[in-house]
Amino acid sequence: MLILIRSFNFLILALFGILYFYQVVYVFIRWFSRKRTFRAKRLCKYAVVISARNESAVIGELLESLHRQNYPSDLLDIYVVADNCTDNTAQVARNHRAIVFERFDRVKVGKGYALNWLFSQIETLVGLDTYDGYLVFDADNVLDENYVREMNKVFSNGYPIVTSYRNSKNYGSNWISAGYALWFLRESQYLNGARMQCGTSCAISGTGFLMAKEIVKANNGWKHHLLTEDIEFSADNVIQGKTIGYCEKAVLYDEQPVSFRESWYQRLRWTKGFYQVFARYGGELMRGVVKKHSFPCYDMMMTIAPATLLTITALVCNGSFAVAGLLTGHLMWTKVTLEAIFGNLIGIYLSLFFFGLVTTITEWKQIHCTAGQKVRYLFTFPIFIFTYIPIAVAALFKKVTWIPIRHTIVKSVQEIRD
């Protein structure tokens, strides 16, 4: 039995190591490989599309950051869909010179449906062909003044989809907001950044991305309506062989939850959405790996794979071994099993701490809070990720619907940096 316990834990450790070791390699690629630079081949015309539900408190600052862009204003039109709003989001957006449509649909609820409807309005108003590409933001975002200019450099060099550097308005609010923000910074620099240097495909993370009009037209608007429409969009395009680019000089700031309750429901939706994407696209991604030897398909498969469930399975199996040892009097089984559980959790904590440490060191100047907070939240970052364990279990059994997150932090880019 002891051999079985040790073999089981070795196999779990080896499986995780084999499947995800490439992400460690990404770190060294990011450090030692030459970063790609781009020059704009032309100035493209863009439409900004924003889905907003009861976002009157924050949408004005996003719109002002768009008006302050270092990009020709005649090449940038701004559209807002005020989706099922009960406040004055629509009027605030109009006051900030956006083209606003109001939508009321209690059946087709969510950002994906709102975007699809907005695209249909744009098609009727001016035609989708009016624009070379479409920039997608959430209402709580604010943008660096060179955001559009930098995105245009990558887009005009042939990338049909481009994502950007995702920073946070409120890194220092508490350990929850810092957990989100550090994860997104790591995702930007040590996943998408490394992918871009390797010439493979990146992945969209929530907000702040650009897509060519051809994609919008081919999809008849926006066709992705799972709970995580961003990762569904990414998986669908990777399967089709499209390469998603990354522009690290295009900096976006968004607001992170500070309440554990809000964080729980948001991440419950994300986790359920990842399960949905894995169920719908996992088979096609695997075929891409096996038949086409596609690394982007493999990378995307690892991104959406329910790895937390494998961790939970290992913990449950080890717990069963420990209980069996107690009931049968084989206390050595229990001792070895508890050592394995403790060792696995420490190993996961240290690996997460490593990624957090690397990101904090290299992005130190981009993290806008005190030095003490930067250091303190390094240690709570793995704990934040550990809270996904009960969320992963709940998402298996609970029916999850889209619930809007309150946004209240109003800051300009300058105020964030100060």
N, C-alpha and C positions, 0 to 999 in steps of 0.2 A: 504493500500500500504506500509506503514512503516513496518508493521509486515512482509510483503512479503520480503522487502529489507533486514531486519534484519535476517529473517529465511534463506534466500538465502546465505548470507555471513556466517552465523553460520554453515550451512551445508557444504559449501566449506572448511571452516577451520577445521571442524570435520573430513571431508573426508581425507584431507591431514594428519591430526594428526593420524588418525587410520591407514592409509596405511603406513606411514613412521616413526612412533614412534619407531619401532624396531631398526632404525639406531641410535637413541639416546641411546637405551639400549646397542647397540654395543659399544658405548664409555665406558660405565661402565664395560662391560664385559672385554674390553681391559685393563682397569685399575686394576680390582680386581680379574680377573680369571687368573689362572696359565697358563703361556705360555708353549707351547709344545716344547720339544727339541728332536733332532734326532741324531743318530749316523749312519754313513754309514755302510750298511750291506755288500757292495762290491763296488769296483771301476768300474763304467760302462764306456763303450766306447761311445763317442758322436761325432756327426757331427754338426758343426756350419753352419747354412744356412743364408745367407745375400742377400737380394735383394737391389741393388743399381742402381740409375739412376742419372748420372752426380754428383757423390759424391766424386770426386777426392780430394777435399779439406779436407775432414774429415775422409774418410774410413781408412786411414793409421793409425790413432791413435786408432781406434777400433781394428784393426788387431794387433797392438803392445800390446794393453791391453790383448788380447787373448793369445799372445805368452808369456806374463808375468804371466799367471795364475799359482797358486800354485796347480797344478794338473799334473799328468804324461802326457807329450807331446805326447807320442805314443797312448794315449787314446782320443786324441782330434784332429780331422781333420777339416779344415776350407774351406768352399765352398762359392764362391761369384758368383751371376749372375749379370753381367753388363747388365742392362735391357734398351734397346733403348737409349744407351748412345751416346752423341755427344762430349764427352770429353775423357780424358785418364783414366777414372776410372778403366778399366780392367788392364791397365799396372801398375797403382799404386798398385792395389791389388796383382798382380803377384810379384811386387817388395817386397811386405810384406809377401811373402810366402803363399799365398792363392791359392787354386785350383779354377781357374776362367773359367766360361763359358760366352759367349756373346750371347745375345738374341735380335732379331729385329723382333718385331711384332706390327704393328700399329693398329691392330684390337682388340686383346685381351690385353688391357692396364691395368696395375695396379699390385700391389704387389702380390695379390693372384695368378694371372696368372703366374707371374714370378716365384714364389715359386713352383707352380705345375710343371712348365717346368724344374726347377732345380732338383726337386725330380726325374723326369724321367731321367735326365742325370746321377744322382747318381746311380739309379737303373741299368742303362746300364753300367756304369763304374765299380762299385764294388758290387752292390746289396744293397737294403735297409736293408737287414738282417745283414749287416756288423756292424751296430751300434745299441746300445740299445735305444738310444734316439736322438732327434734332437733339438738343441738350436736355437731359432729364434731371430735375432737382426736386427735393422735398422742401416744404415751406420754411422749415427751421434752419436751412442752410444759409451760410454767407460765403462769399467767394473772394479770394485774392484778386486784386485788380488786373492781374495778367492771366487770369484763368482761361478765358476764351482764346486769347492769343496763343497760349502755350498748347492748348488742346488742338487748335487749328494746325499747328506745326506737325503733329503726329498724324492727324486725320488726313491732311492734304498729301501725305506721303503714302497713302493707299490703305490705311487701316479702316475697315468698315465700321468698327466699334472701338471706342477708346474709353477707358476708365481713368480715374484721377487719384491724387493723393488725398486720403481722408483723414482729417485732423478733427479736433474737438473744441467746442466752445468752453466746455466746463470740465476739463480733465481733473482739476483739483477739488471738485465739489465733495466727493467722498470716494470710498473704495469701489463703489459700484460704477460710478461714471468713469473712474480711472481704469477699471477692468475692461469696460467697453473700449475706451479710447486707446489703451495700449494694444489691445487685440487688433484694432483697425490699423494702427500704425505699423504693427508687425506684418499684417496682411498686405498693406501697401508696399512696404519696402522689401520685405524678405520672402514674400510670395510673388506678388505681381511684378515687383522690381526685378527679381531674379529671373522670372519667366521672360520678361521683356529682353533682358540681356542674353538669354538663351535662344531667343527667337521663337519661343513656343507661345501658346495662347494664355492670356490672363483670364481673370474672372471678375464679373461685376459684383460689387459689394454694396447693395442697397441703393445708393444715390450717387449723383455726380458722374454721369456718363454721357457719351455722345454716340449716336448711331446714324448711319447713312440713310438717306431717303429711300434707297432701294430696298433696305430691310423693312422699313415701315410699310412700303407699298406691297412687298411680297407677303407680308403678314396681314395685309388688309387692316393696318392700324397696329394694335397691340393685342396679341392673342394669348398671352401667358397669364393665367388666372389662378395658379396654385398659391398657397399661402406665402411662399417666398418666390415672388415673380421674378426677382433679380437673378437668382441662381438658376431658375428654370430657363430664363432667357439665355444665360451663359451656357448651360448644358446643351440646349437646343442648337445654338450656333456652333459650338465646338463639334457636335456630331455632324453638322453640315460641312465641316472643314473650314469654317471661318476663323480667322485669327483675331482675337481681342487684344488691342494694344493698351499700353499704360503710359500715362504722362505724369511723371513725378513732380514736374514744375507747376502743374495745375493744382493749386491747393484749395481744398474745400473744408469748411468747418461746419460740423453739425452738433446738435444738442443730445447728450446722453441722459438716460433716466438716472435719477438719484434715489428713487424709492424702490426697495426690494420687491414690493408688490407689483409695481408697474413693470419692473425688469423681468419678474417671473412670467407675467402674461405675454410680454413681448417675445421673450426667448422661448416660451412654450409654443407660440405661433411659428417662430423660426424653425424650431426643432421638428414640429409637425410638418412644416413645409418641406424640410430636407427629406423627411421620410417619403413625402409625396413625390418629390423629384426623383429620389432613388428608385421608387417603385415604377415610375413612368419611364425614366430614361436610363436606368441602370443597365438594362439588357442591351440597349443600343450602344451605350458606352463600352460595355464589355466586348461587344462584337467589333467595335472600332479598335480595341486593344488587341484582340486575338487575330482578326483578319487583316487589319491595316497596320498593325504594330504602331498605333498612334499614341505617342506620349501625351499629347493634350487630352485625349480621351482617358488615359490612365490617371493623369493628374486630376481631372474633373471627377473621376470615379472616387478617388481618395478624398476629395473635397466633400462630396455628398454622402459618402459611406457612413453608416451609423456606428462609428468606432466606439462611441460611449457605451453602446449596448454590449459590445464585446468586453469592455471593462467591467460592466455590471455583471455579465455572465461569469467572468472570471472570479469576481468577488462572491457571487452566489455559490459557485462550485466550491471555492475554498471554504466558505462558511459551512457548507454541507460536510466537507471533510472534517472540519474542526468539531462540529456537533457529533459526527459519527465517532470520532476519537473519544469524546467525553462519555458518550453512551456505552461504548464497548470497553472502556477502560484503557484504550490505547492512547495515552496522553502524549506520546511522542508525535502521533499524527496531528494532534491539536497544536502542539508546539511548532512543528514544521510549517503547518498551514498558517498560523498566525504570523510567523516570521515572514512567510511569503506575501501575505496580505499587506503587512506593514512595509515590507521592502518594495512591493509594487507601488504603493501609494507614495512612498518617499521618492521612488524613481520618477513617477509622473510629475510630482511637485518640482523636482530638480530640473526636469526637462522643460517644464513651463517657465520656471524661474530663469533658465538659460535664455530662452527666447525673449522673455521680458527684459532681462539684463542687457542683452545685445541691442535690442530695440531702444531701450532707454539711453544707453550710452551714445549710440549713433544719432538718435533723434533728440538729444538733450535740448538743443536750442529751439526745437519745434514744439516741445512740451511746455505749455504756458501755465506754470504753477510754481510754487516755491521748490527749492532744492530738497528740502526735507520731505515734502509730499512726493516728489519723484522717487526718492529712495524708499519711503514707507510703503508706497503702493506697489513697489516691486514685490514685496513679500505677500501682499494680499492678492496679487494678480492670479497666482495658481489657485487660491481659495475661491476666487470668483469663478474660475473655470470649473472647479470641482462642483459648484452648485448646479452645473448642467446635469449631474448624475440623477438627482430626483426629477429634474425637468424631463430628461430623456425617458424615464419610466412613465411619468404622467402623460406625456405626449403619445405614448403607445395606446392608451386606453381612453383618453379624454377627447370629446369632440371639441375642436378648436375653431373659433371664428375670428375674423379680423376685428380688433378693438383699437381705436385710435389712442395714441400716446399724447398726453398733454405737453405742450412746449411753451415755455414762459420766459426763457432767457433771451433778452434782446441786447446784442452786442455787435458793434461794428468790428471789422477785422483789426483795426487799429487798437480798439479797446481790448480785444482778445490778446493781442501781442504785448500790450502794456501790462 
